[in-house]
Amino acid sequence: MKIGNINIDRPIILAPMEDVTDISFRLICKELGADIMYTEFVNAEGLARQSEKTKEKMFFLNEERPFGIQLYGGGDVSMEVASEIASSLEPDIIDINCGCWVKNVALNGAGAGLLRDLPQMKKIVEAVISKTKIPVTVKTRLGWDAENINIIEVSKMLEDSGVKALTIHCRTRSQANRGTPDYSWIKKIKSQVSIPIFVNGNIITPEDIKDVFDNTECDGVMIARGAIDNPWIFQQAKEYLESGKVISEIGLHEKINITLKHLKLSIQYKGNKRGILEMRKHYSGYLKGILNISKLRSELMLLNSYSEIENRLNKYIEEQNNEVEQIAKNLETINV
Ligand SMILES: Cc1cc2nc3c(=O)[nH]c(=O)nc-3n(C[C@H](O)[C@H](O)[C@H](O)COP(=O)(O)O)c2cc1C
């Protein structure tokens, strides 16, 4: 699979996710094997207004490459300006969001709203391409709703306009993020266009990833919510694709280690207060499966410094060790 200078066989990609794929989460996913990553979607009008908060979302490190900045907007003029601003940061990809289902995006003619206005989608895509030398890709859906699936027409139009790859979230806009994705469209799209096609939607386990690669002819797989719950998915999937087995067992120490690493990064990039606050949404994913998670999570939610959180997690490890020792002693007593 090739896009510009990116040349990766069967990439496993971290999806753009607003309020999730900030730099700290991305660095964790990179360490755990994500092949390509993106910013959260970046509002073109915010960029055109020079909003600092919007610009901040585009910040990335060299070690995150290959890296994409995702833009969204319904106006070709602001998208043109946004393309120039994003290009100045020299990402490897500029991605255009044509798939967001959320009302205030899609009903304002941006995101998936563009699936109902293909001339405007084409105008936007061509405006972005006209202002950059960086490869432009698009993330979109099958269509607006089940009665209006137009992904074949969209894919051909985008390839003709100069788009270098497509990610297809195999649901319609009306499905939002629910319901079963229909991956059967990927083969049909592949028979009509020659640019790389990435699949997205409900791909959660290493087995799902292998199934999608084996059965859809896709060039890459994009994971969104599956990575929030399990950022280890990238390395696990690679092991599974290579050997048919998942080798990495994610034990308690690793879960806590990654939690603390993320927390440290979050504080480093966002400051103590915001860093700790924004980390809170990750505890249930990172610590999933451990004993008494909801009690521990509730306690972590009340803590406001790195050292308090670290101490609580270390104490949790001790508590678990003690419990295991106690169980072993009880078993010994029974045996005697
Ligand atoms: C919290 C959240 C934020 C999202 N933000 C974005 C975004 O900024 N840009 C985008 O293209 N898609 C966004 N999405 C959609 C995901 O990238 C993905 O297409 C969708 O969740 C389906 O994949 P999944 O079933 O693996 O979660 C978001 C999804 C979630 C859950």
The ligand as an ORCA input file, in Angstrom:
! r2SCAN-3c Opt
* xyz 0 1
  C     -15.411      9.649     20.449
  C     -15.343      9.580     18.931
  C     -14.868     10.663     18.225
  C     -14.783     10.595     16.829
  N     -14.218     11.635     16.142
  C     -13.969     11.501     14.811
  C     -13.212     12.470     14.107
  O     -12.747     13.472     14.660
  N     -12.997     12.262     12.777
  C     -13.480     11.152     12.116
  O     -13.245     10.981     10.917
  N     -14.198     10.229     12.769
  C     -14.430     10.355     14.086
  N     -15.080      9.370     14.762
  C     -15.501      8.156     14.035
  C     -14.429      7.087     14.090
  O     -13.229      7.510     13.485
  C     -14.916      5.795     13.406
  O     -15.186      6.070     12.057
  C     -16.161      5.218     14.055
  O     -16.068      5.253     15.461
  C     -16.389      3.772     13.602
  O     -15.278      2.968     13.936
  P     -15.329      1.939     15.180
  O     -16.558      1.085     14.980
  O     -14.020      1.199     15.079
  O     -15.453      2.768     16.417
  C     -15.212      9.435     16.143
  C     -15.725      8.356     16.878
  C     -15.788      8.415     18.253
  C     -16.320      7.229     19.009
*
